[in-house]
Amino acid sequence: MKSFFKNVLANIVAIMLIGGLFFMFLVMLVAVSAFSGNKKSAIKDNSVLTLDFKTNIIDSPAEDNKDIFDFSEKENNVMLYDIVEAIRKAKTDDKIKGISIETDGLRAGMTQLDAVRAALEDFKKTGKFVYAYGNNVSQPAYYLGSVAEQYFLNPAGGIELKGLSTEVLYMKSFTDKFGIGTEIIRHGKYKSAVEPFMRDDMSPENREQISTMLNDLWSHNSNKIAASRKMDVNQFKTVVDSLYGIIPDLSLQYKLADRLIQKTEYDDLIRAKLKIKEKDKLNKISFSKYISSYEEENFKKDDQIAVLYASGAIYNGEGFDAVYAENFVKEIKKISDNDKIKAVVLRINSPGGSANASDEILFELQQLKKKKPLVVSFGDYAASGGYYIAMAADKIYSEPNTLTGSIGVFGIIPYFKELANKNGLNSQVVTTNANSNMYSTFNGVTPGGVSILTKSVEQTYKRFVHFVTQNRKKSFGQIDEIGGGRVWSGTRAKQIGLVDELGSLNDAINFAAQKAKMTKYNVAAYPKKVSKFEQFFKDIEEEQISNRFIKNKIGEENFKIFEQITNPQMQSGVMMQMPYGIKF
């Protein structure tokens, strides 16, 4: 027996020792990973700043969620503000002779592409070159690359240039067939998030708003491409309608590309431009390395402008991968109490979400505004709850391609009575009060529940419009007329008074600096990026591991749908959410 206990104790000690060593090994991996990302790069003479397929343009630190154990350099996430600042700095950097755009499948939002494109247009005024090369080029990548003074295409490549479209899946007959009921309460005939459950075809109102919006966005983008390629707008429309970009020879014939050459020939062409020998190395530097070469200089100034990023849907509670009210309020208070921060830019890239969470965030932003200038910048989306939280702003900047407005409210409650009955399931209820069982998965919502939820939706809508009237200095009737859940492009939003100016994040930062009377300042991002150490402990939770496994299996877009069904934080009462997303 003594020997047995001795063996058990030895095994316990061994397990603890191995566990401790394994933990130390993980900590060392995290530390190595963190330090390896902070190496300062030296820039050589005759360098070419290069945007290649390894670079992802992201809007906020929350999107930089590279796996902790991924030590490869396959992809670099670079924030939009940093890319625009890098291009601005490269204008006067004698070591940077030009910029090369070499990306086929660029993943970035329309407003992000607009901001980078504008910075490249400004860069070209210095006389330095901007060239672009593509193989099988996506529409977003070509939109950006077309700004180049010359566009080169692989002889066996192609350009995906086809315009914009949206497709909405309707499921009323499907839910009827399988006995799935939905109790729908909404305010606004344009609030089409619930429409797929109400009917089997697109309503005239929804078709009107989608058509107007898509045409606004495409008109903005196609005019810019046509101007850059020195093409007539009508001629460009014919090229797009005919899908000429897919055939390399037709791309050349119809001025989408300047030459058909191989990649090595493209590199030799840049060598010739730089007047360096063929045997000499071509110094291409990525945006991430160029940014790391000078970013430490930016932190010598005491005064700060905080860019507070509201990226993703809005939920109650805590979390890191979207806008969670509890976390976000802490960030607002942190900024409010930091005396070094003299002004704040709220960068919104959100389709909305929980009405309750949006209201909580708006209140805290209103308190922040009493202490410091608060300027708002819209990204790809600033709709519904995303627009709601902007109502604390001193001034609102929107990009022309921003999707905004969606001033409306809805609630949707599924139930499965008919489906259950068809399959031999029958629920019986015992209650103490008229609406004790207000909502049941099997029996739906009681008449009293429907009545009170309708009042809740209407009250929330009136509260929404009230804050909009205060900020936009318009009457209830004026806002109600352009509200009703309708989504607008940034261009239209400016025309109807939902925003103050069309401009970029940098424009908003410059205005905030003027309002705070600052000439020298540092721009700091909030919330701060979650460190790899924190990310590791966050990811080892059982739920996070299972979520990551599911996301990898079904894809990010399908995972969003899965979360809407399974995550209780996404069913938090009355919703202020945009009905759809658009990808360029």
Residue pairs with C-beta under 8 A, 6 or more apart in sequence:
26 536
27 533
29 68
29 69
30 68
30 532
30 533
30 536
31 533
33 68
33 71
33 532
34 531
34 532
34 533
36 71
38 292
39 292
40 292
40 293
40 296
41 285
41 289
41 290
41 292
41 293
42 293
43 93
43 95
43 96
43 285
43 290
43 293
44 95
44 283
45 94
45 95
45 283
46 95
46 97
46 274
46 276
46 283
47 95
47 96
47 97
47 283
47 284
47 285
48 96
48 97
48 98
48 99
48 100
48 270
48 274
48 282
48 283
48 284
48 285
49 86
49 87
49 90
49 96
49 98
49 99
49 100
49 285
49 287
49 290
50 99
50 100
50 101
50 102
50 284
50 285
50 286
50 287
51 83
51 99
51 100
51 101
51 102
51 103
51 144
51 287
52 102
52 103
52 284
52 286
53 102
53 103
53 104
53 105
54 73
54 74
54 75
54 76
54 286
55 75
55 76
55 78
55 103
55 286
55 287
55 288
56 75
56 76
56 77
56 78
56 107
56 108
57 78
57 79
57 80
57 83
57 106
57 107
57 108
57 112
57 113
57 116
58 64
58 77
58 78
58 79
58 80
58 108
59 79
59 80
59 109
59 112
59 309
59 311
59 347
59 349
59 379
59 380
60 79
60 309
60 311
60 347
60 349
60 525
61 79
61 309
61 525
61 527
61 528
61 529
61 530
62 309
62 311
62 312
62 320
62 321
62 322
62 527
62 529
63 77
63 311
64 77
64 79
64 529
65 321
65 535
66 75
66 77
68 532
68 535
68 536
68 539
76 286
76 287
76 288
78 287
78 288
78 291
79 525
80 108
80 112
80 115
80 116
80 505
81 307
81 505
81 506
81 509
81 523
81 525
82 287
82 291
82 295
83 116
83 119
83 287
83 291
84 115
84 116
84 119
84 504
84 505
84 506
85 291
86 287
86 290
86 291
87 99
87 116
87 119
87 120
87 122
87 123
88 119
88 122
88 123
89 294
90 96
90 99
90 123
90 128
90 290
91 122
91 123
91 126
91 128
92 126
96 128
96 285
96 290
97 128
97 129
97 273
97 274
98 128
98 129
98 130
98 131
98 270
98 273
98 274
99 120
99 123
99 128
99 129
99 130
99 131
100 130
100 131
100 132
100 133
100 270
100 284
101 120
101 130
101 131
101 132
101 133
101 144
101 145
101 147
101 148
102 132
102 133
102 134
103 134
103 141
103 144
103 145
104 134
104 135
104 136
104 137
104 138
104 141
105 138
105 141
106 113
106 138
106 140
106 141
106 144
107 140
108 116
108 140
108 144
109 349
109 379
109 380
109 584
110 140
110 217
110 221
110 380
110 399
110 401
110 582
110 584
111 378
111 379
111 380
111 399
111 401
111 402
111 490
112 379
112 380
113 140
113 143
113 144
113 584
114 399
114 400
114 401
114 504
115 399
115 504
115 505
115 506
116 144
117 143
117 144
117 147
117 224
118 504
120 130
120 144
120 147
120 148
121 147
123 130
124 130
124 147
124 149
129 149
129 273
130 147
130 148
130 149
131 148
131 149
131 150
131 151
131 152
131 266
131 269
131 270
131 273
132 145
132 146
132 147
132 148
132 150
132 151
132 152
133 151
133 152
133 153
133 154
133 263
133 266
134 141
134 142
134 145
134 151
134 152
134 153
134 154
134 157
134 159
135 153
135 154
135 157
135 263
136 157
136 158
136 160
137 145
137 153
137 157
137 158
137 159
137 160
137 245
138 160
139 160
139 161
139 162
139 584
140 584
142 159
142 160
142 161
142 225
142 245
142 256
143 221
143 224
143 225
143 584
145 151
146 224
146 225
146 228
146 229
146 256
147 224
147 228
148 228
150 258
150 259
151 229
151 256
151 257
151 258
152 257
152 258
152 259
152 260
152 261
152 266
152 269
153 159
153 248
153 251
153 252
153 256
153 257
153 259
153 260
153 261
154 248
154 260
154 261
154 262
154 263
155 248
155 260
155 261
155 262
156 248
157 248
158 245
158 246
158 247
158 248
158 251
159 245
159 246
159 251
159 256
159 257
160 245
160 246
161 239
161 240
161 243
161 244
161 245
161 256
162 240
162 243
163 218
163 222
163 240
163 241
164 214
164 217
164 218
164 582
164 584
165 214
166 210
166 214
166 580
166 582
168 192
168 195
168 196
168 202
168 206
168 580
169 196
170 195
170 196
170 199
170 200
170 201
170 202
171 196
171 197
172 196
172 197
172 198
172 199
172 200
173 200
174 180
175 181
175 182
175 197
178 419
179 416
179 417
179 418
179 419
179 420
179 421
179 422
180 414
180 415
180 416
180 418
180 419
181 414
181 415
181 416
181 417
181 418
181 444
182 194
182 197
182 198
182 412
182 413
182 414
182 415
183 412
183 413
183 414
183 415
183 444
183 445
183 450
183 453
184 194
184 197
184 198
184 410
184 411
184 412
184 413
185 410
185 411
185 412
185 450
185 453
185 454
185 457
186 193
186 194
186 408
186 409
186 410
186 411
186 457
186 485
187 408
187 409
187 410
187 457
187 458
187 460
187 461
187 484
187 485
188 407
188 408
188 409
188 410
188 461
188 483
188 484
188 485
188 486
189 203
189 205
189 484
189 485
190 205
190 206
190 209
190 406
190 408
190 484
190 485
190 486
190 487
191 406
191 408
191 409
191 410
191 484
191 485
191 579
192 203
192 205
192 206
192 209
192 485
192 579
192 580
193 410
193 412
193 575
193 577
193 578
193 579
193 580
194 410
194 412
194 579
195 202
195 203
195 206
195 579
197 412
202 210
206 579
209 486
209 487
212 489
212 492
213 403
213 487
213 488
213 489
213 582
214 582
216 400
216 489
216 491
216 492
217 401
217 489
217 582
217 584
220 400
220 401
220 489
220 491
221 401
221 584
222 233
222 236
222 237
222 240
223 233
225 231
225 236
226 232
226 233
226 235
226 236
229 236
229 255
229 256
230 255
231 239
231 254
231 255
235 254
239 245
239 254
239 256
244 250
244 251
244 253
244 254
244 256
245 251
245 256
248 257
248 260
249 260
251 257
251 260
252 258
252 259
252 260
261 269
267 282
268 278
270 282
271 277
271 278
271 280
271 282
274 282
276 282
298 522
298 523
299 522
300 522
301 520
301 521
301 522
302 340
302 522
303 340
303 342
303 516
303 518
303 520
303 521
303 522
304 338
304 340
304 341
304 342
304 521
304 522
304 523
304 524
305 341
305 342
305 343
305 344
305 345
305 509
305 512
305 513
305 516
305 518
305 521
305 522
305 523
305 524
306 335
306 338
306 341
306 343
306 344
306 345
306 524
306 525
306 526
307 344
307 345
307 347
307 505
307 509
307 523
307 524
307 525
307 526
308 331
308 332
308 335
308 344
308 345
308 346
308 347
308 526
308 527
309 347
309 349
309 525
309 526
309 527
310 323
310 328
310 346
310 347
310 348
310 349
310 350
310 361
310 386
310 389
311 322
311 323
311 347
311 349
311 350
311 379
312 321
312 322
312 323
312 349
312 350
313 322
313 323
313 350
313 351
313 352
313 353
313 570
313 577
314 322
314 323
314 325
314 350
314 352
314 353
314 354
314 357
314 358
314 361
314 385
314 386
314 389
314 576
315 322
315 323
315 324
315 325
315 353
315 354
315 357
315 569
315 570
315 572
316 324
316 325
316 326
316 354
316 356
316 357
316 569
316 572
317 324
317 325
317 326
317 569
318 324
318 326
318 327
319 327
319 569
320 327
320 530
320 538
322 353
323 350
323 353
323 357
323 361
324 357
324 569
325 354
325 356
325 357
325 360
325 361
327 527
328 361
328 364
328 527
329 360
329 361
329 364
331 526
331 527
332 361
332 364
332 365
332 367
332 368
333 364
334 526
335 341
335 344
335 368
335 372
335 526
336 367
336 368
336 371
336 372
341 372
341 524
342 372
342 373
342 516
342 518
342 521
343 372
343 373
343 374
343 375
343 512
343 513
343 515
343 516
343 518
344 368
344 372
344 373
344 374
344 375
344 512
345 374
345 375
345 376
345 377
345 505
345 508
345 509
345 512
346 365
346 374
346 375
346 376
346 377
346 389
346 390
346 392
346 393
347 376
347 377
347 379
347 505
347 508
348 376
348 377
348 378
348 379
348 381
348 382
348 386
348 387
348 389
348 390
349 378
349 379
349 380
349 381
349 382
349 386
350 381
350 382
350 383
350 385
350 386
350 389
351 381
351 383
351 384
351 385
351 386
351 403
351 406
351 577
351 578
351 581
352 358
352 383
352 384
352 385
352 386
352 387
352 388
352 406
352 575
352 576
352 577
352 578
353 384
353 385
353 570
353 575
353 576
353 577
354 385
354 569
354 572
354 573
354 574
354 575
354 576
355 385
355 388
355 409
355 460
355 464
355 573
355 574
355 575
355 576
356 572
356 573
356 574
357 385
357 572
358 385
358 388
358 389
358 576
359 388
359 463
361 389
362 388
362 389
362 391
362 392
362 467
365 374
365 389
365 392
366 392
368 374
368 392
369 392
369 393
369 394
372 516
373 394
373 512
373 515
373 516
374 392
374 393
374 394
375 393
375 394
375 395
375 396
375 397
375 508
375 509
375 511
375 512
375 515
376 382
376 390
376 393
376 395
376 396
376 397
376 508
377 397
377 503
377 504
377 505
377 507
377 508
377 509
378 390
378 396
378 397
378 398
378 399
378 402
378 404
378 490
378 499
379 399
379 402
379 505
380 399
380 401
380 402
380 403
381 402
381 403
381 404
381 578
381 581
382 390
382 398
382 402
382 403
382 404
383 403
383 404
383 405
383 406
383 487
383 578
384 406
384 407
384 408
384 575
384 576
384 577
384 578
385 575
385 576
385 577
386 404
386 578
387 404
387 405
387 406
387 407
387 468
387 498
388 464
388 467
388 576
390 396
390 471
391 467
391 468
391 470
391 471
392 471
393 471
394 515
395 500
395 501
395 508
395 511
396 498
396 499
396 500
396 501
397 499
397 500
397 501
397 502
397 503
397 504
397 505
397 507
397 508
397 511
398 404
398 490
398 493
398 494
398 498
398 499
398 501
398 502
398 503
399 490
399 502
399 503
399 504
400 489
400 490
400 491
400 502
401 489
401 490
402 489
402 490
402 493
403 487
403 488
403 489
403 490
403 578
403 582
404 487
404 488
404 489
404 490
404 493
404 498
404 499
405 482
405 483
405 486
405 487
405 488
405 493
405 498
406 485
406 486
406 487
406 576
406 577
406 578
406 579
407 464
407 465
407 468
407 479
407 482
407 483
407 484
407 485
407 486
408 461
408 464
408 483
408 484
408 485
408 486
408 576
409 457
409 460
409 461
409 464
409 574
409 575
409 576
410 457
410 485
410 574
410 575
410 577
411 453
411 456
411 457
411 573
411 574
411 575
412 575
413 439
413 444
413 445
413 453
415 439
415 440
415 441
415 442
415 443
415 444
415 445
416 441
416 442
417 442
417 443
417 444
420 426
420 427
420 442
425 442
427 440
427 442
427 443
429 437
429 440
429 443
431 437
434 446
434 448
435 446
435 448
435 449
435 452
437 443
437 446
438 445
438 446
438 448
438 449
439 445
439 446
439 449
445 453
453 574
456 573
456 574
457 574
460 574
460 576
464 483
464 576
465 476
465 479
465 480
465 483
466 476
468 474
468 479
468 483
468 498
469 475
469 476
469 478
469 479
472 479
472 497
472 498
474 497
482 488
482 496
482 498
485 579
487 578
487 579
488 496
488 498
490 499
490 502
491 502
493 499
494 500
494 501
494 502
501 507
509 523
513 519
513 521
530 538
538 544
539 545
539 548
547 559
550 559
550 562
551 559
554 562
563 570
564 570
